[in-house]
Amino acid sequence: MKYKDYYAILGVERGATEDDVKKAYRKLARKYHPDVSKEKDAEAKFKDVNEAYQTLSDADKRKAYDQLGQRRSGEDFQPPPDWGSQFGGGGFNRGGGADDFMDLSDLFSAFGGGGRSRGARSFAQPGQDYEVVAEITLEQAAAGTEVTLNLNEPEPQDDGSVRRVPKTLAVKVPKGTVDGQRLRLSGKGGSGSHGGPNGDLYVDIRLRPHSRYRVEGHDLYLDLPLAPWEAVLGAEVEVPTLGGRVTVNIKPGIRSGQKMRLAGKGMPNRKGGAGDLYLIINIVAPSIASERERALYEELAAISIFDPRANLS
């Protein structure tokens, strides 16, 4: 029989993990599947990819395959005489050896105890990947939460039609997840067929607009209104943070538009620590003044040498 390098067919190293093998198969199966591919010799390539995956995804078959040694693709070879008994290859043992009409896939079909009907065309096909958007609040993202997703999974019917089957899935959103982050749930997508692996579910996180904060990654921005006298004289003011209210010292003479940084008061980071909270100073004049307040403002206007439009002179 002719040797096939299953690792080379899938494009993975011989020490590849099970996950590496599955990812490589998924990528190539979609590329060469005869129903959708426009690649040259797609069907033959797909059969090779499927054959390689069926062997390397099974721990026992992979171990047996590795014991055949590493050869050049297409090289003629025969398994060692004790190979079948060593690994329990049912069909191989029954005939006492590999016959001239067997190929490598026949050998491993027999190894699995089944056997393959020649000319059968039943391709393993990976399940469809799903992508959904989950909207959560800033507070939920900061603390971590669980969202319930309602999916409609397509399910092929015997008559060739497809019906949608409702599917509810609870997804844990880790603490510190930020807007635009993508969560991958392996195997939670569409069901594979003919032994193919299930697809994955991708959850795109979107934060709902917040009434108070603007969010940039793990950093938060908050407009902080100050009265004119607080800006001139300085003050101690309370500001809200995700962890509760804190007191901030405003230095005298602060200007509108200045930015103050509160380190570590932003969004938690999944890797540890947290972003920052930036306070954007906004000096607000009172819209209504009492007679006494108005008199004081008039007195201030009469004695003040401050010119807010000096740069326009």
C-alpha positions in Angstrom: 0.0 0.0 0.0 1.0 3.6 -0.4 2.0 5.7 2.6 0.1 9.0 3.2 1.5 11.7 5.5 -1.6 12.7 7.4 0.2 15.4 9.3 1.4 17.0 6.1 -2.1 16.7 4.5 -3.5 18.8 7.4 -0.5 21.0 7.6 0.3 20.4 11.2 3.4 19.2 13.1 3.5 15.6 14.3 3.3 16.8 17.9 0.2 18.9 17.2 -2.5 19.0 19.9 -6.0 17.7 19.4 -7.2 21.3 19.1 -4.6 22.1 16.4 -5.7 19.1 14.4 -9.3 20.1 14.7 -8.6 23.7 13.7 -6.6 22.6 10.7 -9.3 20.2 9.6 -12.0 22.8 9.9 -10.1 25.3 7.7 -9.3 22.8 5.0 -12.7 21.1 5.0 -14.4 24.4 4.3 -11.8 25.1 1.6 -12.2 21.8 -0.3 -15.7 20.6 0.5 -17.1 19.4 -2.9 -20.4 21.1 -2.4 -18.9 24.6 -2.2 -15.3 24.6 -3.3 -14.1 25.9 -6.7 -10.6 24.6 -6.1 -9.0 22.3 -8.6 -9.3 18.6 -7.5 -11.3 19.7 -4.5 -13.1 16.4 -4.0 -9.8 14.4 -4.0 -8.2 16.9 -1.6 -11.3 16.9 0.6 -11.2 13.0 0.9 -7.5 13.2 1.9 -8.3 15.8 4.5 -11.2 13.9 5.8 -9.2 10.7 5.9 -6.3 12.3 7.8 -8.7 13.9 10.3 -10.6 10.6 11.0 -7.3 9.0 11.9 -5.5 11.8 13.8 -8.6 12.9 15.8 -8.9 9.4 17.3 -6.2 8.9 20.0 -5.9 5.1 19.4 -5.8 5.4 15.6 -3.2 8.2 15.9 -1.0 6.1 18.1 -1.2 3.2 15.7 -0.5 5.5 12.8 2.5 7.0 14.5 3.9 3.4 15.1 4.0 3.0 11.3 6.9 5.4 11.3 7.5 8.4 9.1 7.9 7.9 5.4 7.7 9.8 2.1 4.2 10.3 0.8 3.5 7.7 -1.9 6.1 5.3 -0.7 5.2 1.6 -0.8 5.1 -0.1 2.6 3.6 -2.9 4.6 2.7 -2.6 8.3 4.9 -4.8 10.6 3.5 -8.3 11.1 2.6 -7.7 14.7 1.1 -4.2 14.1 -2.5 -5.3 14.1 -2.3 -7.5 17.2 -0.4 -4.8 19.0 -3.1 -2.2 18.5 -6.1 -4.4 18.2 -6.8 -3.7 14.5 -9.9 -6.0 13.9 -10.0 -6.2 10.1 -6.3 -6.3 9.8 -6.1 -9.3 12.1 -8.8 -11.2 10.4 -6.8 -11.6 7.2 -3.5 -12.0 8.9 -2.1 -8.9 7.1 -2.8 -6.2 4.6 -3.8 -7.4 1.1 -2.7 -5.8 -2.1 -6.1 -4.1 -2.6 -6.1 -2.2 0.7 -5.0 1.4 1.1 -4.2 3.3 4.2 -7.8 4.4 4.9 -9.0 0.8 4.5 -6.4 -0.3 7.0 -7.6 2.2 9.6 -11.3 1.5 8.9 -10.5 -2.1 9.7 -8.5 -1.0 12.7 -11.7 0.7 14.0 -13.5 -2.6 13.6 -15.8 -1.3 10.9 -14.6 -1.5 7.4 -15.5 0.8 4.5 -17.5 0.1 1.4 -15.6 1.2 -1.6 -17.0 4.1 -3.5 -19.1 5.3 -0.5 -19.3 9.0 -0.5 -20.1 10.1 3.0 -18.1 13.2 3.9 -17.5 14.4 7.4 -18.5 18.0 7.5 -17.8 20.5 10.3 -20.7 22.3 11.9 -21.4 25.9 11.0 -19.8 28.7 13.1 -22.3 31.1 14.7 -21.8 34.7 15.5 -24.1 36.7 17.8 -24.1 40.1 19.5 -24.7 40.3 23.2 -25.5 43.7 24.7 -24.6 44.2 28.4 -24.3 47.2 30.8 -21.0 48.7 31.9 -21.6 47.5 35.4 -22.2 43.9 34.2 -19.0 44.0 32.1 -17.0 45.3 35.1 -18.4 42.7 37.6 -18.8 39.8 35.2 -22.2 38.4 34.3 -24.1 35.6 32.5 -26.2 36.3 29.4 -28.9 34.0 27.9 -28.7 33.7 24.1 -31.7 32.5 22.1 -30.5 30.8 18.9 -32.3 29.2 16.0 -30.1 26.3 14.9 -30.7 25.0 11.3 -31.4 21.2 11.4 -31.3 19.3 8.1 -34.3 17.0 7.5 -34.5 13.6 5.8 -36.4 15.2 2.8 -33.5 17.7 2.3 -35.3 20.6 3.8 -33.9 22.6 6.8 -35.9 23.6 9.8 -34.9 26.0 12.6 -34.7 24.6 16.1 -34.8 27.0 19.0 -31.7 26.7 21.2 -31.1 28.5 24.5 -27.5 28.9 25.7 -26.2 30.5 28.9 -22.9 32.3 28.3 -20.6 33.5 31.1 -19.0 36.9 30.4 -15.8 37.3 32.4 -15.2 40.2 34.7 -13.4 43.1 32.8 -14.8 42.2 29.4 -14.6 45.4 27.2 -16.7 46.7 24.4 -16.0 44.9 21.1 -14.4 41.9 22.7 -15.1 38.5 21.1 -15.7 35.4 23.1 -15.3 32.0 21.5 -17.2 29.0 22.7 -15.6 26.0 21.2 -18.1 23.4 19.9 -21.2 25.4 20.8 -22.0 26.3 17.1 -23.8 24.1 14.6 -23.7 20.3 14.8 -21.2 18.5 12.6 -22.4 15.8 10.3 -21.0 12.4 9.4 -18.5 12.6 12.3 -17.4 16.2 11.6 -16.8 18.4 14.7 -19.3 20.9 15.9 -18.8 24.5 14.9 -17.9 27.3 17.3 -20.0 30.1 18.7 -18.6 33.6 18.7 -20.2 36.2 21.0 -19.4 39.8 20.2 -19.8 42.0 23.3 -21.4 45.4 23.0 -21.7 47.8 25.9 -24.9 49.8 26.1 -24.4 53.6 26.2 -24.0 54.8 29.8 -25.7 57.8 31.2 -22.5 58.9 33.1 -19.3 57.4 31.6 -17.7 57.2 28.2 -15.7 54.1 27.7 -12.5 53.6 25.8 -11.0 50.2 26.3 -10.5 49.8 30.1 -10.5 53.6 30.7 -13.5 55.6 31.7 -14.2 59.3 31.1 -16.5 61.4 33.3 -17.5 65.1 32.9 -17.1 66.7 36.3 -19.1 70.0 36.7 -17.6 72.7 39.0 -19.1 75.9 40.1 -16.9 79.0 39.3 -15.9 79.5 42.9 -14.9 75.9 43.2 -12.6 76.3 40.2 -11.1 79.5 41.6 -10.8 78.6 45.2 -10.3 74.9 45.0 -12.6 72.3 46.6 -13.1 68.8 47.8 -15.8 67.1 45.7 -17.3 63.6 45.6 -17.3 61.7 42.3 -18.9 58.4 41.5 -16.7 55.4 40.4 -17.5 51.8 39.6 -16.3 50.9 43.1 -18.3 53.6 44.9 -18.0 57.4 45.6 -14.5 58.9 46.3 -13.4 62.4 47.4 -11.3 64.3 44.9 -9.2 67.4 45.8 -9.7 70.2 43.2 -6.7 72.6 43.1 -7.4 76.3 43.0 -7.3 77.8 39.5 -8.3 74.7 37.6 -9.6 75.4 34.1 -12.5 74.0 32.1 -11.4 71.2 29.8 -8.5 70.1 32.1 -8.3 66.4 32.7 -7.7 64.7 36.1 -6.6 61.0 36.3 -7.8 58.7 39.0 -5.4 55.7 38.5 -7.0 52.2 38.7 -10.6 53.5 39.0 -11.6 52.4 35.5 -12.7 49.0 34.1 -11.1 45.9 35.7 -8.7 44.1 33.4 -9.1 40.3 33.0 -5.3 40.0 33.3 -5.2 42.0 36.6 -5.4 45.6 37.6 -7.7 48.1 36.1 -7.9 51.0 33.7 -8.1 54.7 34.8 -10.9 57.1 35.3 -10.4 60.5 33.8 -12.4 63.5 35.1 -13.0 66.2 32.4 -13.5 69.5 34.2 -16.5 71.5 33.1 -17.0 74.9 34.8 -20.8 75.7 35.0 -22.2 79.1 35.7 -25.5 79.3 37.7 -28.5 79.9 35.6 -30.4 81.7 38.3 -28.8 84.1 40.9 -30.3 85.7 43.9 -30.1 89.5 44.4 -27.3 89.0 46.9 -25.4 86.7 44.5 -25.9 89.1 41.7 -24.6 92.0 43.8 -21.5 90.0 44.6 -20.9 89.1 40.9 -21.2 92.8 40.1 -18.7 93.7 42.8 -16.4 91.0 41.4 -16.8 92.3 37.9 -15.9 95.8 39.0 -12.6 94.9 40.8 -11.4 91.9 38.7 -8.5 92.3 36.3 -9.2 88.9 34.7 -9.8 89.1 30.9 -11.1 85.8 29.5 -10.7 87.0 25.9 -7.2 88.3 26.2 -6.1 85.9 23.4 -8.6 87.6 21.0 -7.1 91.1 21.4 
